[in-house]
Amino acid sequence: MNHPAPIPNDLWAWALDHLPDARTATDVSWARGDSRVWRIDTTTASAFVKISPSVRDYTRETDAYVYAARALAPHQAPRLIASDHHLLALLTTPQPGKIVRGLPLEEDQELRVHEEAGRLLRRWHDHSAPATADEQTAIRDAITGQTDEAAACLQATRHRLAPDEQKLVEEVAHDLPHLADELPLVYRHGDYATRNWLWDPAQHGFGVIDFAMAAPGIAVEEYVWLHSALWTPRPSLRDAFFTGYGRTLAAVERQALTLFAARLGVSYLHAGLTKQDPVLTERGHLVLHRMTADQN
């Protein structure tokens, strides 16, 4: 767990330029090395200030805030108050609600959350512009990188895989590039997981945060974590999500989703074995087991 870090002096001075009644800054960074986020409390409200880890991340996220303001209602996503490319800083409004990950919900509430999540993501996707030639090339290159990684992980973990798991990872390396050419492209949120979903049933409903991974890409990649972690053991959540989204996945999308998730699983397994991390290792085995069962 990270130790709370004081806000840098230059960042605090910049925040005061935009929030002159700011009083305190509290470190609320995620427990990962490149997360640097503070909650700014003023005399009447609050905001969040973030330092992006790189120029690329900063540019991608500021672009995504512009997109979110166009695609989503004010209660569905935070708004960008100010940004500074020298500091790589973004100042944003808070998003109402509680983080869905770990939130104790009754089954009917979970189904409602997933339906609303699907509805919001469809609204996000529907504002996508057609991918440019350069963006299409970048997407193809990313798929090649994933399939190459899957092939390398397979060689390193083959001795730990059942025959049907080996076959599935081989299909990732062999079939995914061809399937990718048939899949719809959108402007993706990029990290559409429950840790970035907020739920405020009494007033604002469903909202989403964290646009650091937003970029043009394959639509079905939005669902990889959800499919491997939540939907495979609980298909009713998947059904509720796509009810909200307004369409089910085509057969080629469903096939690709299983392969993308298998790529994630073998990556978890390889990382776990390399780092001697039993949690990652078990996660990899679990995802691969679920994906082989999903194919049958």
ROTIFI-572585 format. One line per 5 residues: number of its first residue (from 1); their letters; for each residue x, y, z of N, C-alpha, C. Coordinates in steps of 0.2 Angstrom, whole numbers, plus 5000, padded with zeros to 4 digits. Layout:
REM ROTIFI-572585
NUM	a	X,Y,Z,X,Y,Z,X,Y,Z; ...
END
This chain:
REM ROTIFI-572585
1	mnhpa	5004,4994,5000,5000,5000,5000,5004,5006,5000; 5003,5011,4996,5007,5017,4996,5006,5022,5002; 5011,5025,5004,5011,5030,5009,5008,5036,5006; 5003,5040,5010,5001,5046,5007,5006,5051,5006; 5006,5054,5000,5011,5059,4998,5008,5066,4998
6	pipnd	5012,5071,5001,5010,5078,5000,5010,5080,4993; 5005,5085,4992,5004,5088,4985,5011,5092,4984; 5014,5091,4978,5019,5096,4976,5018,5103,4976; 5022,5107,4978,5021,5114,4979,5019,5118,4973; 5022,5116,4967,5020,5119,4961,5013,5117,4959
11	lwawa	5011,5111,4960,5004,5109,4959,4999,5112,4963; 5001,5113,4969,4996,5116,4974,4995,5123,4972; 5000,5127,4970,5000,5134,4968,4995,5134,4962; 4996,5129,4957,4992,5129,4951,4985,5128,4953; 4983,5123,4957,4977,5122,4959,4973,5128,4962
16	ldhlp	4977,5132,4966,4974,5138,4969,4973,5143,4964; 4976,5143,4959,4974,5148,4953,4967,5147,4951; 4965,5140,4951,4958,5139,4949,4953,5138,4954; 4956,5136,4960,4951,5135,4966,4954,5139,4972; 4953,5146,4972,4956,5150,4976,4954,5149,4984
21	darta	4948,5146,4985,4946,5144,4992,4948,5137,4994; 4953,5134,4990,4955,5127,4992,4958,5128,4999; 4957,5122,5003,4960,5122,5010,4964,5116,5011; 4963,5111,5008,4967,5105,5010,4968,5100,5003; 4973,5096,5003,4974,5092,4998,4976,5085,5001
26	tdvsw	4972,5080,4999,4973,5073,5002,4974,5068,4997; 4980,5064,4998,4982,5059,4993,4977,5054,4993; 4974,5053,4987,4969,5047,4985,4972,5043,4980; 4978,5042,4979,4981,5039,4973,4979,5031,4974; 4978,5028,4968,4978,5021,4968,4984,5018,4971
31	argds	4984,5012,4973,4990,5008,4976,4994,5005,4970; 4997,5010,4966,5001,5008,4960,5006,5013,4959; 5012,5012,4957,5018,5016,4957,5016,5023,4953; 5013,5023,4947,5012,5029,4943,5006,5033,4945; 5002,5031,4950,4996,5035,4952,4997,5040,4956
36	rvwri	4996,5046,4954,4997,5052,4958,4991,5057,4958; 4986,5056,4963,4980,5060,4963,4979,5062,4970; 4976,5069,4970,4974,5072,4976,4967,5074,4976; 4963,5074,4982,4957,5077,4982,4958,5084,4985; 4956,5089,4982,4956,5096,4984,4949,5098,4987
41	dttta	4949,5099,4994,4943,5102,4997,4943,5109,4998; 4938,5112,4996,4937,5120,4996,4932,5121,5002; 4931,5127,5003,4926,5129,5008,4919,5126,5007; 4918,5125,5000,4911,5123,4999,4910,5117,4995; 4916,5114,4992,4915,5108,4987,4922,5105,4987
46	safvk	4923,5100,4982,4929,5097,4981,4930,5096,4974; 4937,5094,4972,4939,5093,4966,4945,5088,4966; 4947,5085,4960,4952,5081,4960,4958,5083,4955; 4964,5083,4958,4970,5085,4953,4974,5079,4952; 4977,5078,4946,4980,5072,4945,4987,5074,4941
51	ispsv	4992,5071,4942,4998,5071,4938,4998,5065,4933; 4998,5066,4927,4999,5060,4922,5006,5058,4922; 5007,5051,4921,5013,5048,4921,5018,5050,4915; 5015,5052,4910,5019,5054,4904,5015,5059,4899; 5018,5062,4895,5015,5066,4890,5010,5063,4886
56	rdytr	5011,5056,4884,5006,5052,4880,5000,5051,4884; 5001,5050,4890,4995,5049,4895,4991,5055,4896; 4995,5061,4897,4991,5067,4898,4987,5069,4892; 4990,5068,4886,4987,5070,4880,4980,5066,4879; 4981,5059,4880,4976,5055,4879,4970,5056,4884
61	etday	4972,5058,4890,4966,5059,4895,4963,5066,4894; 4967,5071,4892,4963,5077,4891,4959,5077,4885; 4961,5073,4880,4957,5072,4874,4950,5068,4876; 4951,5063,4880,4945,5059,4883,4940,5064,4887; 4943,5068,4891,4938,5073,4894,4934,5077,4889
66	vyaar	4937,5079,4884,4933,5083,4879,4928,5078,4876; 4930,5072,4874,4925,5067,4872,4920,5066,4877; 4921,5065,4883,4916,5063,4888,4911,5069,4889; 4913,5075,4888,4909,5081,4889,4904,5081,4883; 4906,5078,4877,4902,5078,4871,4897,5072,4872
71	alaph	4899,5066,4874,4896,5060,4874,4891,5059,4880; 4893,5061,4886,4889,5059,4892,4886,5066,4895; 4881,5064,4899,4878,5070,4903,4882,5072,4909; 4881,5078,4911,4886,5080,4917,4886,5075,4923; 4880,5072,4924,4880,5068,4930,4883,5061,4929
76	qaprl	4885,5060,4922,4888,5053,4921,4895,5053,4921; 4899,5058,4921,4906,5058,4920,4909,5065,4923; 4914,5065,4926,4917,5071,4928,4919,5076,4923; 4920,5082,4924,4922,5087,4919,4929,5090,4920; 4932,5091,4915,4939,5094,4916,4938,5102,4917
81	iasdh	4941,5104,4923,4941,5111,4925,4947,5115,4922; 4952,5112,4922,4958,5115,4919,4964,5109,4918; 4969,5111,4914,4974,5106,4913,4980,5111,4911; 4986,5108,4913,4993,5111,4911,4998,5106,4909; 5000,5107,4902,5004,5102,4899,5011,5103,4902
86	hllal	5013,5108,4905,5020,5108,4908,5020,5104,4915; 5015,5104,4919,5014,5100,4925,5012,5093,4923; 5009,5092,4917,5005,5086,4916,4999,5085,4920; 4996,5091,4922,4991,5091,4927,4984,5091,4925; 4979,5088,4928,4972,5089,4926,4968,5090,4932
91	lttpq	4964,5095,4932,4960,5097,4938,4952,5095,4936; 4949,5091,4939,4942,5089,4937,4937,5089,4943; 4931,5089,4941,4925,5089,4946,4925,5082,4949; 4922,5082,4954,4921,5075,4957,4915,5072,4954; 4914,5065,4954,4909,5061,4951,4905,5058,4957
96	pgkiv	4898,5060,4957,4894,5057,4963,4894,5050,4963; 4893,5047,4969,4892,5040,4970,4898,5036,4973; 4897,5030,4974,4902,5026,4977,4904,5021,4972; 4911,5019,4972,4914,5015,4968,4911,5008,4968; 4909,5005,4963,4905,4999,4963,4909,4993,4965
101	rglpl	4916,4993,4963,4920,4987,4966,4920,4986,4973; 4918,4981,4976,4917,4980,4983,4911,4982,4986; 4907,4985,4982,4901,4988,4985,4896,4983,4986; 4893,4982,4993,4888,4977,4994,4881,4978,4991; 4880,4974,4986,4873,4975,4982,4869,4969,4982
106	eedqe	4863,4970,4983,4858,4964,4981,4858,4962,4974; 4856,4956,4972,4857,4954,4965,4853,4958,4961; 4847,4961,4963,4843,4965,4958,4847,4972,4957; 4850,4974,4962,4854,4980,4961,4860,4979,4957; 4863,4974,4957,4869,4972,4953,4867,4972,4946
111	lrvhe	4861,4969,4945,4858,4968,4938,4857,4975,4935; 4854,4979,4939,4853,4986,4937,4859,4990,4935; 4864,4989,4940,4870,4993,4938,4873,4990,4932; 4873,4984,4930,4876,4982,4924,4872,4984,4918; 4866,4984,4919,4862,4987,4913,4863,4994,4912
116	eagrl	4864,4998,4917,4865,5005,4917,4872,5006,4914; 4877,5002,4916,4884,5002,4913,4884,5001,4906; 4880,4996,4903,4879,4995,4896,4876,5000,4893; 4871,5003,4896,4868,5009,4892,4873,5015,4892; 4877,5016,4897,4881,5022,4897,4887,5021,4891
121	lrrwh	4889,5015,4891,4895,5013,4887,4892,5014,4879; 4886,5012,4878,4883,5012,4871,4883,5020,4869; 4881,5024,4874,4881,5031,4873,4888,5034,4871; 4893,5031,4875,4900,5033,4874,4902,5031,4867; 4901,5024,4865,4903,5022,4859,4900,5025,4853
126	dhsap	4894,5027,4854,4890,5030,4848,4892,5036,4846; 4897,5040,4850,4899,5046,4848,4906,5045,4844; 4908,5039,4843,4915,5038,4840,4915,5040,4833; 4921,5043,4831,4922,5045,4824,4925,5039,4821; 4925,5038,4814,4928,5033,4811,4936,5033,4812
131	atade	4939,5027,4813,4946,5027,4815,4950,5029,4808; 4955,5033,4809,4959,5035,4804,4964,5029,4802; 4967,5030,4796,4972,5025,4794,4977,5024,4799; 4980,5029,4802,4985,5029,4807,4982,5025,4813; 4976,5026,4815,4973,5023,4821,4972,5016,4819
136	qtair	4970,5014,4813,4969,5007,4811,4976,5003,4811; 4981,5006,4809,4988,5003,4809,4990,5002,4817; 4989,5007,4821,4991,5006,4828,4987,5001,4831; 4980,5000,4829,4976,4995,4832,4979,4988,4830; 4980,4987,4823,4983,4981,4821,4990,4979,4824
141	daitg	4994,4984,4825,5000,4983,4829,4999,4981,4836; 4994,4984,4839,4993,4982,4846,4990,4974,4846; 4986,4972,4842,4984,4965,4841,4990,4961,4840; 4995,4963,4836,5001,4959,4834,5005,4958,4841; 5005,4963,4844,5009,4963,4851,5006,4958,4856
146	qtdea	4999,4958,4856,4996,4954,4861,4997,4946,4859; 4996,4945,4852,4997,4938,4850,5004,4936,4851; 5009,4940,4849,5016,4938,4851,5017,4937,4858; 5014,4941,4862,5015,4940,4869,5012,4933,4871; 5006,4932,4869,5002,4925,4870,5007,4919,4868
151	aaclq	5010,4920,4862,5014,4914,4860,5020,4913,4865; 5023,4919,4867,5029,4919,4871,5027,4916,4878; 5021,4918,4881,5019,4916,4887,5017,4908,4887; 5015,4906,4881,5013,4899,4880,5019,4895,4881; 5025,4897,4878,5031,4893,4878,5034,4893,4885
156	atrhr	5033,4898,4889,5035,4898,4896,5031,4894,4901; 5024,4893,4899,5020,4891,4904,5017,4884,4902; 5019,4882,4896,5015,4876,4893,5015,4870,4898; 5020,4869,4902,5021,4863,4907,5016,4864,4912; 5013,4870,4913,5008,4871,4918,5001,4871,4916
161	lapde	5000,4870,4909,4993,4871,4906,4990,4864,4904; 4984,4863,4905,4980,4857,4902,4980,4857,4895; 4979,4852,4891,4979,4852,4884,4974,4856,4881; 4968,4857,4884,4963,4861,4881,4965,4869,4882; 4969,4870,4887,4971,4877,4889,4977,4879,4884
166	qklve	4981,4874,4882,4986,4875,4877,4983,4876,4871; 4978,4873,4869,4975,4873,4862,4972,4880,4862; 4969,4883,4867,4966,4889,4867,4971,4895,4866; 4976,4894,4870,4981,4900,4869,4984,4899,4862; 4985,4893,4859,4988,4893,4852,4983,4896,4848
171	evahd	4976,4896,4849,4971,4899,4845,4972,4907,4845; 4974,4909,4851,4975,4917,4852,4980,4919,4847; 4986,4915,4847,4991,4917,4843,4990,4917,4835; 4986,4911,4834,4984,4910,4827,4978,4913,4824; 4973,4914,4828,4966,4916,4825,4965,4923,4826
176	lphla	4967,4926,4832,4965,4933,4834,4967,4938,4829; 4973,4938,4825,4974,4943,4820,4969,4943,4815; 4966,4937,4813,4962,4937,4807,4955,4939,4810; 4953,4937,4816,4946,4939,4818,4946,4947,4819; 4952,4950,4821,4952,4957,4823,4950,4961,4817
181	delpl	4951,4959,4811,4949,4962,4805,4942,4963,4804; 4938,4959,4807,4931,4958,4807,4927,4962,4812; 4931,4965,4817,4928,4967,4823,4926,4975,4823; 4921,4977,4825,4919,4984,4825,4925,4988,4829; 4926,4994,4827,4931,4999,4830,4927,5005,4833
186	vyrhg	4929,5007,4839,4926,5013,4842,4931,5017,4846; 4929,5022,4849,4933,5026,4854,4932,5022,4860; 4936,5019,4863,4935,5015,4869,4937,5019,4875; 4933,5017,4881,4935,5020,4887,4941,5017,4889; 4942,5011,4888,4949,5008,4889,4950,5004,4896
191	dyatr	4946,5006,4901,4947,5003,4907,4940,5002,4911; 4935,4999,4907,4928,4999,4909,4927,4994,4914; 4930,4994,4920,4930,4989,4925,4926,4992,4931; 4924,4988,4936,4920,4991,4941,4923,4995,4946; 4930,4995,4946,4933,5000,4950,4932,5007,4947
196	nwlwd	4930,5008,4941,4929,5015,4938,4922,5016,4937; 4917,5012,4940,4910,5013,4940,4908,5016,4946; 4904,5021,4946,4901,5024,4952,4893,5024,4952; 4890,5022,4958,4883,5021,4958,4880,5026,4964; 4875,5029,4962,4872,5034,4966,4864,5033,4965
201	paqhg	4861,5028,4967,4854,5026,4965,4849,5031,4967; 4851,5035,4973,4846,5039,4975,4845,5046,4971; 4850,5048,4968,4850,5054,4964,4853,5054,4957; 4859,5052,4956,4862,5053,4950,4863,5047,4946; 4862,5041,4949,4862,5035,4945,4869,5032,4944
206	fgvid	4871,5030,4938,4877,5027,4936,4882,5032,4933; 4888,5032,4934,4893,5036,4931,4900,5032,4930; 4904,5035,4927,4911,5032,4925,4916,5037,4926; 4922,5035,4928,4928,5039,4929,4934,5036,4926; 4940,5039,4926,4946,5037,4924,4947,5036,4916
211	famaa	4949,5041,4913,4949,5040,4905,4956,5040,4903; 4961,5038,4907,4968,5037,4905,4969,5032,4900; 4965,5027,4899,4966,5022,4894,4962,5023,4888; 4958,5029,4887,4954,5030,4882,4957,5031,4875; 4955,5027,4870,4958,5028,4863,4954,5024,4858
216	pgiav	4955,5025,4852,4952,5021,4847,4954,5013,4848; 4950,5009,4847,4952,5002,4847,4946,4997,4846; 4947,4991,4847,4941,4986,4845,4936,4986,4851; 4930,4987,4849,4925,4987,4854,4925,4982,4859; 4925,4976,4857,4925,4970,4861,4930,4970,4867
221	eeyvw	4936,4973,4866,4941,4973,4871,4939,4977,4877; 4933,4981,4877,4931,4984,4883,4928,4979,4888; 4927,4973,4886,4923,4968,4890,4928,4963,4893; 4934,4963,4891,4938,4957,4893,4939,4956,4900; 4940,4961,4904,4940,4960,4911,4933,4958,4914
226	lhsal	4928,4961,4912,4921,4959,4914,4920,4952,4913; 4921,4950,4906,4920,4943,4904,4924,4938,4908; 4930,4939,4910,4934,4934,4913,4933,4934,4921; 4931,4940,4924,4931,4941,4931,4924,4940,4933; 4919,4942,4930,4912,4943,4932,4907,4939,4928
231	wtprp	4907,4940,4922,4901,4937,4918,4901,4930,4916; 4907,4927,4916,4907,4920,4915,4904,4916,4920; 4906,4917,4927,4902,4913,4932,4895,4916,4933; 4894,4922,4931,4887,4925,4932,4884,4928,4925; 4882,4924,4921,4880,4926,4914,4874,4931,4915
236	slrda	4870,4931,4920,4865,4936,4921,4867,4943,4921; 4873,4944,4923,4876,4951,4923,4878,4953,4916; 4880,4948,4912,4882,4950,4905,4875,4951,4901; 4870,4947,4903,4864,4948,4899,4861,4955,4901; 4861,4957,4907,4859,4964,4909,4863,4969,4906
241	fftgy	4870,4968,4906,4874,4973,4902,4872,4974,4895; 4871,4969,4891,4870,4970,4884,4862,4972,4883; 4858,4971,4888,4851,4973,4887,4852,4981,4887; 4856,4984,4892,4857,4991,4892,4861,4993,4886; 4865,4989,4884,4869,4992,4878,4865,4992,4871
246	grtla	4860,4988,4871,4855,4988,4866,4857,4983,4860; 4862,4979,4861,4863,4973,4856,4867,4968,4859; 4866,4962,4857,4871,4956,4859,4877,4956,4855; 4882,4952,4857,4888,4952,4853,4887,4947,4847; 4890,4949,4842,4890,4944,4836,4894,4938,4837
251	averq	4893,4933,4834,4897,4927,4835,4905,4928,4835; 4907,4932,4830,4914,4933,4829,4916,4937,4835; 4912,4942,4838,4914,4946,4844,4915,4941,4850; 4910,4937,4850,4910,4932,4856,4916,4928,4856; 4918,4925,4850,4924,4921,4849,4930,4925,4851
256	altlf	4931,4931,4848,4937,4936,4850,4937,4937,4857; 4931,4938,4860,4931,4940,4867,4934,4934,4871; 4933,4928,4870,4936,4923,4873,4943,4922,4872; 4946,4924,4866,4953,4924,4865,4956,4929,4868; 4953,4935,4868,4956,4941,4872,4957,4939,4879
261	aarlg	4952,4936,4882,4952,4935,4889,4957,4929,4890; 4958,4924,4886,4963,4919,4887,4970,4922,4886; 4971,4927,4882,4977,4931,4882,4979,4934,4889; 4974,4937,4892,4975,4940,4898,4976,4935,4903; 4973,4929,4903,4974,4924,4908,4981,4921,4908
266	vsylh	4984,4919,4902,4990,4917,4901,4996,4922,4903; 4994,4928,4902,4999,4934,4904,4999,4934,4912; 4993,4933,4915,4993,4933,4922,4997,4927,4925; 4996,4921,4921,5000,4915,4924,5007,4916,4923; 5009,4919,4917,5017,4919,4916,5020,4924,4921
271	agltk	5016,4930,4922,5019,4935,4927,5019,4932,4934; 5014,4928,4936,5014,4925,4942,5019,4920,4943; 5021,4916,4938,5026,4911,4939,5033,4915,4939; 5034,4920,4935,5040,4924,4935,5042,4927,4941; 5036,4930,4944,5037,4934,4950,5036,4930,4956
276	qdpvl	5035,4924,4955,5033,4919,4961,5027,4922,4965; 5022,4925,4962,5016,4928,4965,5011,4923,4964; 5009,4920,4970,5003,4915,4970,4997,4918,4968; 4995,4924,4969,4989,4927,4968,4988,4928,4960; 4993,4930,4957,4993,4931,4950,4993,4924,4946
281	tergh	4997,4919,4949,4997,4913,4946,4990,4909,4946; 4987,4910,4952,4980,4907,4953,4975,4911,4948; 4976,4917,4948,4971,4921,4944,4972,4919,4936; 4978,4918,4934,4979,4915,4927,4976,4909,4926; 4977,4904,4931,4973,4897,4930,4966,4898,4930
286	lvlhr	4963,4902,4934,4956,4903,4935,4953,4906,4928; 4956,4911,4925,4954,4914,4919,4954,4909,4913; 4960,4905,4913,4960,4900,4907,4955,4894,4908; 4954,4892,4914,4949,4887,4916,4942,4890,4913; 4941,4896,4915,4934,4898,4913,4933,4899,4906
291	mtadq	4939,4901,4902,4938,4902,4895,4938,4896,4891; 4941,4891,4894,4941,4884,4890,4934,4881,4891; 4931,4882,4897,4924,4880,4899,4919,4884,4894; 4921,4891,4893,4916,4895,4889,4916,4893,4882; 4921,4890,4880,4921,4888,4873,4917,4881,4872
296	n	4916,4878,4877,4912,4871,4876,4905,4872,4877
END
